């Protein structure tokens, strides 16, 4: 059972370092695999790695024509229609904040009916892509700062146009997200030092909304609509660094890019099946004390990222009796926890039969054959 991992680069067309790093990473993984590098070989055998070097190729072409030496700081940021793709995903945060108040769903929040008419072609393609795979962990690569940013990006308190409101807005998996972000920042050449590009971020990480509130971003969308935990990596002060700086940047990010992929192998994983060992798709995996669930994939496989510790985990699915287990997660490989759910037994209400011989009161007896409660049940 291999978890799905993805990297997405160049969402903003003029932030080009992520694009170049992901192209170099693809080549590096292939070359090291052919050389027999044990670490890379194990990583490739145990992980399905998806790499999208450029989500915004049209914006990149505009930025590339300008080149690294021009002053147009925002030139090429948006797509061909002039839309910022990281402000273009359906806003599920607002629904989530409301749902939380009424004890509604905390995962796989449904999309609004008209969502397809409100997103750009690139956004639509990415949503369809991430809906087709059971992604577990992800990062999208940006530029303009040096920090590992984790959800939520959007605060519950809307910021006003007149001033920026920054409110730390943690997810139910906040400690895990901090650990994921630190994995990258401390494996990076200098991100963990904190002082970069005139800003200071302790440990080189930040909660997104604590930095600035961002609506309709891809990072929060992944967490609220899919099983995927995504962070945003800001990798360079210069959005379009010169060619001579690429080797230095690659050496600063190479270990971090590999180490972050390895983080997909933590927590628990397994299968959810029925009594005949058939996988159950869409089973809900709930962890006591963490109000964010994930679901099993099409074959019944699931992956739940967790920090080391002891957890009470429940698997449930419509038509089946839930199963709860207690498991301990270590600091290395994920713990294997399989669930086998028993089908619910649907019991029909007993039928009452009239007894005795026919009498003048037989009609009254017939009226009592089907109790009122039973008649209501049969009409549902």
C-alpha positions in Angstrom: 0.0 0.0 0.0 1.8 3.1 -1.3 0.7 6.6 -0.2 0.3 9.3 -2.9 2.5 12.5 -2.6 2.6 15.6 -4.7 4.6 18.7 -5.4 3.1 21.7 -7.3 5.3 24.5 -8.5 4.9 27.8 -10.3 1.3 28.5 -9.3 2.3 32.1 -9.7 3.9 32.3 -13.1 6.6 34.8 -12.0 7.7 32.7 -9.0 10.0 30.5 -11.0 12.4 28.9 -8.5 9.9 26.1 -7.5 9.5 25.2 -11.2 13.3 24.8 -11.7 13.7 22.9 -8.4 11.0 20.4 -9.3 12.5 19.8 -12.7 15.8 19.2 -11.1 14.3 17.0 -8.4 12.7 14.8 -11.1 16.0 14.3 -12.7 17.8 13.7 -9.4 15.3 11.0 -8.3 15.7 9.2 -11.6 19.5 9.4 -11.7 19.9 8.3 -8.0 17.5 5.4 -8.6 19.6 4.2 -11.5 22.7 4.5 -9.4 21.2 2.3 -6.7 21.0 5.0 -4.0 19.3 3.0 -1.2 17.4 5.9 0.3 16.0 7.1 -3.0 15.2 3.5 -4.2 13.3 2.8 -1.0 11.4 6.1 -1.3 10.4 5.5 -4.9 9.4 1.9 -4.2 7.3 2.8 -1.2 5.7 6.1 -2.5 3.8 7.3 -5.5 5.4 10.7 -6.2 3.5 13.2 -8.4 5.4 16.3 -9.6 3.8 19.3 -11.4 6.6 21.7 -12.2 4.2 24.4 -13.5 0.6 25.0 -12.6 0.6 28.3 -14.5 2.6 27.9 -17.7 1.0 31.0 -19.4 2.0 33.2 -16.5 5.5 31.8 -16.6 5.9 32.6 -20.3 5.0 36.2 -19.6 7.5 36.4 -16.7 10.2 34.6 -18.7 9.9 37.2 -21.5 10.4 39.9 -18.9 13.4 38.1 -17.4 15.0 38.4 -14.0 16.3 41.9 -14.4 13.1 43.8 -15.0 11.2 45.8 -12.4 7.7 44.3 -13.1 7.4 42.5 -9.7 3.9 41.2 -10.5 4.3 40.6 -14.2 3.3 37.0 -15.0 1.9 36.3 -11.5 -1.6 35.7 -12.8 -2.8 33.3 -15.5 -3.7 34.3 -19.1 -7.1 35.6 -17.8 -5.5 37.9 -15.2 -6.6 35.7 -12.3 -4.5 34.8 -9.3 -4.8 31.0 -9.1 -4.1 31.0 -5.3 -7.3 33.1 -4.8 -9.4 31.0 -7.1 -10.3 27.8 -5.3 -13.8 27.4 -3.8 -14.0 29.0 -0.4 -14.6 26.1 2.0 -13.2 27.9 5.0 -16.3 30.0 5.5 -18.5 26.9 5.3 -16.2 25.1 7.7 -16.3 27.8 10.3 -20.1 27.8 10.2 -20.2 24.0 10.2 -18.0 23.9 13.3 -20.5 26.0 15.2 -23.3 23.5 14.4 -21.2 20.4 14.7 -21.3 19.8 11.0 -18.8 17.9 8.8 -15.1 18.6 9.4 -13.7 17.0 6.3 -14.6 16.5 2.6 -16.8 19.6 2.7 -19.0 19.6 -0.4 -18.4 22.1 -3.2 -21.1 24.7 -4.1 -23.3 23.8 -7.0 -21.9 26.5 -9.3 -18.2 26.0 -8.5 -17.1 25.1 -12.0 -18.3 28.4 -13.4 -16.3 30.3 -10.8 -12.8 28.8 -11.3 -10.1 29.1 -14.0 -9.2 26.2 -16.3 -6.0 25.6 -14.3 -7.9 25.5 -11.0 -10.5 23.1 -12.5 -7.8 20.8 -13.8 -6.0 20.7 -10.4 -9.3 20.0 -8.5 -10.1 17.1 -10.9 -6.5 15.8 -10.5 -6.6 15.8 -6.7 -10.1 14.3 -6.7 -8.8 11.4 -8.8 -6.0 10.3 -6.4 -6.0 9.7 -2.6 -3.2 12.2 -1.9 -1.9 12.1 1.6 0.8 14.9 1.7 1.7 17.8 -0.5 3.6 21.1 -0.8 3.1 24.0 -3.3 6.2 26.0 -4.0 6.2 29.8 -4.1 8.7 32.7 -4.0 9.0 36.2 -2.5 9.9 35.0 1.1 11.7 32.2 2.8 9.4 30.3 5.2 7.3 27.1 5.4 3.6 28.2 5.7 1.0 25.8 7.1 -2.9 26.0 7.4 -5.2 27.6 7.9 -4.4 30.4 5.5 -7.8 32.1 6.1 -8.7 33.4 9.6 -12.3 33.3 10.8 -12.2 37.0 11.4 -12.3 38.7 8.1 -9.6 41.3 7.6 -10.8 44.8 6.7 -9.6 46.6 3.6 -8.2 49.4 5.7 -5.8 47.2 7.7 -4.5 43.7 7.8 -5.7 41.5 10.7 -3.4 38.6 11.6 -4.9 35.9 13.8 -3.2 32.6 14.4 -5.8 30.1 13.0 -4.8 26.5 13.7 -6.3 23.4 12.2 -7.2 20.4 14.4 -3.8 19.0 13.2 -1.8 22.0 14.2 1.0 20.2 15.9 1.4 17.8 13.0 1.5 20.7 10.5 4.2 22.5 12.6 6.3 19.3 12.5 5.9 19.0 8.8 6.9 22.6 8.2 9.9 22.2 10.5 11.0 19.1 8.6 11.4 21.3 5.6 12.8 24.4 7.3 15.5 22.6 9.3 16.6 20.5 6.3 16.8 23.7 4.2 20.1 25.5 4.0 19.0 28.6 5.9 15.2 28.7 6.2 15.3 27.6 9.9 17.4 30.6 10.9 14.3 32.7 10.8 15.7 36.0 9.5 15.1 36.1 5.7 14.1 38.8 3.2 13.7 41.3 6.0 11.1 39.2 7.9 11.5 37.0 10.9 9.7 33.7 11.4 10.7 31.5 14.4 12.1 28.2 13.2 11.4 29.4 9.6 7.7 28.4 9.8 4.4 30.3 10.2 0.7 29.7 10.4 -0.7 31.2 7.2 -3.4 33.4 8.8 -0.9 34.5 11.4 1.2 35.9 8.6 -1.8 37.3 6.6 -5.3 36.0 5.9 -5.8 34.5 2.4 -9.1 33.5 1.0 -9.7 30.7 -1.6 -6.2 29.3 -1.4 -5.1 25.9 -2.6 -3.5 24.9 0.7 -6.7 25.1 2.8 -8.8 23.6 0.0 -6.7 20.4 0.0 -7.2 20.0 3.8 -11.0 20.7 3.7 -11.9 18.9 0.5 -9.6 15.9 0.3 -7.5 13.7 2.6 -4.4 15.7 1.7 -2.3 17.7 4.1 -0.6 20.5 2.2 1.9 23.2 3.2 3.1 26.2 1.2 6.9 26.6 0.7 8.2 30.2 0.1 11.7 29.5 -1.2 13.4 32.7 -2.3 13.4 36.4 -1.7 13.9 36.9 -5.4 10.8 35.6 -7.3 12.8 35.2 -10.5 16.4 34.5 -9.4 19.2 34.7 -12.0 20.5 31.5 -13.6 23.8 31.7 -11.7 21.9 31.4 -8.4 20.1 28.1 -9.3 22.9 25.7 -8.3 23.1 27.3 -4.8 19.4 27.2 -4.4 19.3 23.5 -5.5 21.9 22.6 -2.9 19.9 24.5 -0.2 16.7 22.7 -1.1 17.7 19.2 -2.2 17.7 17.5 1.2 14.6 19.3 2.3 12.7 18.3 -0.8 13.5 14.6 -0.2 13.0 14.7 3.6 9.6 16.2 3.1 8.5 13.4 0.8 9.6 10.9 3.5 7.2 12.6 5.9 4.3 10.8 4.1 5.4 7.6 5.9 4.2 8.4 9.4 1.1 7.8 11.4 -1.2 4.8 10.6 -2.2 3.1 7.4 -4.2 0.0 6.4 -7.3 -1.4 4.8 -10.9 -1.1 5.7 -12.8 -4.2 4.5 -16.0 -6.1 5.0 -16.3 -9.7 6.4 -15.5 -11.1 2.9 -12.3 -9.0 2.7 -13.7 -6.7 0.1 -12.4 -3.1 0.4 -14.8 -0.5 1.6 -14.4 2.8 -0.2 -15.2 6.1 1.6 -15.0 4.6 5.1 -14.5 7.4 7.6 -11.4 7.2 9.8 -11.8 9.2 13.0 -9.1 9.9 15.6 -10.3 10.6 19.1 -9.3 14.2 20.2 -8.7 15.4 16.6 -11.8 16.8 15.0 -10.7 16.2 11.4 -11.5 12.9 9.7 -10.1 11.2 6.5 -11.6 8.6 4.3 -10.5 5.4 2.7 -9.7 5.2 -1.0 -11.5 3.3 -3.8 -9.8 0.0 -2.8 -10.5 0.5 0.9 -6.9 1.7 1.7 -6.3 4.6 4.0 -3.4 6.7 5.3 -3.7 9.0 8.4 -0.7 11.2 9.2 -0.2 11.4 13.0 2.6 12.3 15.4 4.1 9.6 17.7 1.7 8.7 20.5 -1.2 6.4 21.4 -4.5 7.0 19.7 -8.1 5.7 19.7 -9.1 5.3 16.1 -12.6 4.4 14.7 -13.5 3.3 11.2 -17.1 3.6 10.2 -19.1 3.2 7.0 -22.8 3.4 6.0 -24.4 0.0 6.4 -21.7 -1.3 8.7 -21.0 -1.4 12.4 -18.1 0.9 13.4 -14.9 -0.6 14.8 -12.7 1.1 17.3 -9.1 0.2 18.1 -6.3 1.7 20.2 -2.9 1.9 18.5 0.6 3.3 19.2 2.4 5.3 16.6 6.2 5.3 16.7 8.7 7.9 15.3 9.7 5.8 12.3 7.5 3.8 9.9 3.7 4.0 10.1 1.7 1.5 12.1 -0.4 -0.9 10.2 -4.0 -0.9 11.4 -6.6 -2.9 9.4 -10.3 -2.7 10.0 -12.9 -5.4 9.2 -16.4 -4.1 9.5 -19.5 -6.2 10.1 -22.6 -5.4 8.2 -25.5 -3.9 10.1 -28.3 -6.4 10.7 -31.6 -4.9 9.6 -34.3 -6.5 11.7 -37.8 -6.5 10.4 -40.5 -5.8 12.9 -42.4 -9.0 13.9 -45.7 -9.6 12.2 -48.7 -10.1 14.5 -51.3 -12.6 13.4 -54.9 -12.7 14.5 -55.7 -15.7 16.5 -58.9 -17.6 17.3 -61.9 -18.4 15.1 -64.0 -16.1 13.2 -66.5 -14.2 15.3 -68.5 -11.1 15.0 -65.4 -9.2 16.3 -63.1 -10.5 13.5 -63.0 -7.1 11.8 -61.6 -5.6 15.0 -59.0 -8.2 15.2 -57.9 -7.6 11.7 -57.4 -3.9 12.4 -54.9 -4.9 15.1 -52.8 -7.1 12.8 -50.5 -4.3 11.7 -49.7 -1.9 14.6 -49.5 1.8 13.8 -45.8 1.9 14.4 -45.3 -0.8 11.9 -47.5 0.8 9.3 -45.4 4.0 9.6 -42.2 2.1 9.2 -43.4 0.4 6.0 -44.1 3.7 4.3 -40.6 5.2 4.7 
